[in-house]
Amino acid sequence: MIELEDLPELIDPVMICAFEGWNDAGDAASAALGHLDETWGGKVFAALDAEDYYDFQVNRPTIWLDGGVRRITWPTTRLSVVRVTEPKPRDLVLVRGIEPSMRWRSYCNELLGFAHELGVELVVVLGALLGDTPHTRPVPVSGVTSDASVARSLDLEESRYEGPTGIVGVLQEACAHAGVPAVTFWAAVPHYVSQPPNPKATLALINKLEDLLDLRIPPGELADDARAWQLGVDQLAAEDTEVAEYVQQLEEAQDTAELPEASGDAIAREFERYLRRRENQGPKGEKPITGHATERPKDEDEE
């Protein structure tokens, strides 16, 4: 661990994690965390020692010039904190990194050590996977947990997945064994258009965070980017009859599967979510949201 700066006492902290790599189809999850960091000006306060967890032949460091001085940025995991002040003060601990190459259990234990030290009350992990989902429909986002009590209290599924997993699944289980409430949100990215970025899937994850944490996250340019992304894929599909037919098949399959969900209760839940977002918006659809990073001196780059 490399601690760059001490932190003041946090308010109602939630840890939000995303990892580049196998768990991050279309870069949707890491882009969602990046959006939070940019929106509220997060400042890094700690980083994991890259030597402990990364194979530099797999994830190579990069050299860059800082005013004529050559510096090296090492692939690692960094932690930052932002304070959201509306609708009530709350700190978000943002964990953003690359899926480690080795020592996954130690990696998770180190992150949980931070969570314990900072008084984190909930861990939210973001992920994205490739799926048989059409780009023309809302992005499916599933919320799962390994904790039965968390599943009941937040109306989520208890994970029943069996098979190969990534650092997202390992961290979820580590939280469960440590008694730390944890939730994972998975966005489904169309497998036929998997190249990053995918702002539509990123926006869907942001909306799930809004619902879970009861806060308003300014979308910035994400909404426009999502519309532009869909229009671009529409145009590509229109130029290829086989792709267009395949998309239509996916649409029909998804519509058929979702028919039982179109109940009065399901519609009422979606309408309640819509109203909550409206309440946090001004007359033009945007409410000024204040938030800032926890104060700390300027970071020093690792060399």
Secondary structure, 3 states (H helix, E strand, C coil): CEECCCCCCCCCCEEEEEEECCCEHHHHHHHHHHHHHHHHCCEEEEECCHHHHCCCCCCCCEEEEECCEEEEECCCEEEEEEEECCCCCEEEEEEEEECCCCCHHHHHHHHHHHHHHHCCCEEEEEEEEEECCCCCCCCCEEEEECCHHHHHHHCCEECCCCCCCCHHHHHHHHHHHHCCCEEEEEEEEEHHHCCCCCHHHHHHHHHHHHHHHCCCCCCCCHHHHHHHHHHHHHHHHHCCHHHHHHHHHHHHHHHHHHHHHCCHHHHHHHHHHHHHHHHCCCCCCCCCCCEEECCCCCCCCCC
